[in-house]
Amino acid sequence: MMKNLFQDFEPVTSKQWKQQIQFELKGLDYNETLVWESPEGIKVKPFYHRDEDQKTISINTKASPFKIVQNIFVFDVEKSIKKTNNSIARGAESIRFTIENEEIDSVKLLSEIDLVKIPVYLNLKFLSTDFLKKINQIALSQNAIIHIQVDPIHQLLTDGNWFETVEKDNFDVLNSVSNQCKNISFININGSTYQNAGANMVQQLAYILAHTNEYFNQITTIQQPITIEVSVGTNYFFEIAKIRALRLLFNTLAAEYNHSLDCHIIVTPTKRNKTLYDYNTNMLRTTTECMSAVLGEANAISNLAYDAIYHKDNEFGDRISRNQLLVLKHESYFDVVNNPADGTYYIESITSQLAEKGLSLFKEIEANGGLIKQLKEGNIQKKIQESAQKEQDLFDSGKEVLLGTNKYPNKNDKMKNDLELFPFVKVKPRKTLITPIIEKRLAEKMEQERLSLE
């Protein structure tokens, strides 16, 4: 019979650990030396212990593992069908079509896809009752659910104007659809812009929650899961905690409206930390970001190609980004071990603190009239800009590092002749209802200066 070796050792409490650490510091201040504070105001300790009573959160990464999503921009339907079939054959498990106008033949586009086995997202750049009814009929014919990614509030905060001229008309369309279309999941919260524009994690959680609350207030009947789009950065453990906290907060809010369906979270790596120069480092960043998404319990992950900021869609970029997820799923066994981060007191602690701070800020937004009112008054834009500027200052001073860009740059790296897309913020002055929230990468100014010197 094997002896239990742990019986030979007395358990050590967190108090005893801290006393030993304090002794080793030889007079240095424990908090000043070893505790650091995140941009969200969360103090991160040098160790976490089980006697600190951290609540564990149930995460199920095995029973319903994440789906690998392939993005396809639809211009030519025949070419899109060909690309869809090719992507599925090469490992894609879900397809997201971006459609810019309702003239696209959606029946033909979806005709060859088994919608039960291959979940489909339709990222629409317009709002049309007739088009949504047509999609519902397609889903109904296969007894499947199609995720519609159309978000009037996101349209307002990024474009400055609604899809429809009058605010009420936007919600009237969705209410009409909710009563007539049972086979499409049509409430979509696009929270990616908050992260890409520079909001910190507490702000992201609060704004997504307030964003969701606007739809709960406006839509009378929601019979399908709400889809939430999230972007994640390279703060590995914090991003895991952010997604966990988001699901926790959503279910807390949903319960107030007697909505019993869990949200459907689709995650994409952020563009904010991606770089033009030394672009291969983008693959390293997206790998850890996708890992955070998996461990946070994303339902679907749409990876960002390493060259997405300066190249048009291309086979090589798509293949590499898809293969990153295939490696995580089938070679790293992220879909075999259930909740790999279970028992990680650090992650549980951050999750709890992010959720509490996010809920507190959400309540503050609601007390001041809600998200749309705050957008119209410019308060949300101001807060995001303040947070973005703090991060920008850290990057400009070299305290926030992007390897190959503001640290160890390759001076011989030339990019001017490789730009197929304009990789910087585009300014288009026009009359808008609100000041739009603008997505901006940290490296843009530095990259523009380097390009000018080539």
C-alpha angles and dihedrals in degrees: 000000000000118000118236100241093197090068088073093062129066114228114256119224126218088248091058091048091051092049090052092048090049089052091051091051089066096216100327116132111263096213097043094045105040109016118081129186125227123220086260092060094254113145110221115209126210092243141013126210136201093237090067090082101235114182113238120224122217110241122178111197095151107050092050108018121193121277121234107234125207117202117219125181108212116222102126111033095205092052090046091053090050092049091047093054091045093049093049090049089053097051109283111141098186136025130219114196119197109210121186101187139020093241089084111110098242094176092059093040093057098033097099098043123097095224093194094057098031113047112216129208120195111204102199125196092196140046118236130158093200093051092049091049089052091052090049090056091052091051091045092054089061096034088239138128122242119199112227113203104199117131119179092189091053088049089055097047096046101035099030092233137069124251088245119041095239118057094223093056091062092058092040089062092052092046090051091051093047091058096046108029117063098162100062127074097219107167106093126175110200102199096160094095093063091060096040091051092054107264114153119240097264089052091048092053094045095046093047089049092048089045089054092046091058089060093046087055096045105038114070098197126032111174100162132061115278113241118223121194115207134180121211133201134201099276086111105194095034091053091051088051092046094059091045091049091048093057090046092051094044093054090047091053094041091054089062088061094041089247104150100180119104117236122256109232121201116186132201127181113254124258092210096088097035118114140210096211121059085014095177088075086069088072091057091050095048091048094060090040091055089047089055089051093052095047091045089056103252113181092213136009126206107191122214116236114241090240098039095117096059108017130067116239109296138174096245095050092046092048095050094047091047092047091054088062093043090055091049092049105038105023102031091043095226088150095051103055112063114230098346091192094057112135094020099138092191093059092043090052094049091046091054094047094046091049093049094047092043092051091048092052091045090055089050091053092049092048087057096051104281136274100303093050090047090050091051090051091048095237096123091048090050094050093048091048091052092051092045092051092053090054091044091053090052090051094045091050092048095245091114106052131210106181113230092022114055094006128043095355118184103238091198093058110115124190108161094100095046099062112116092157130040101251099197138076111289117218116211110171112210141134113282137174092231137009105270122237106243124211112222135175120230094233099051100103094044092048093050090053091050093048091052090057097050 
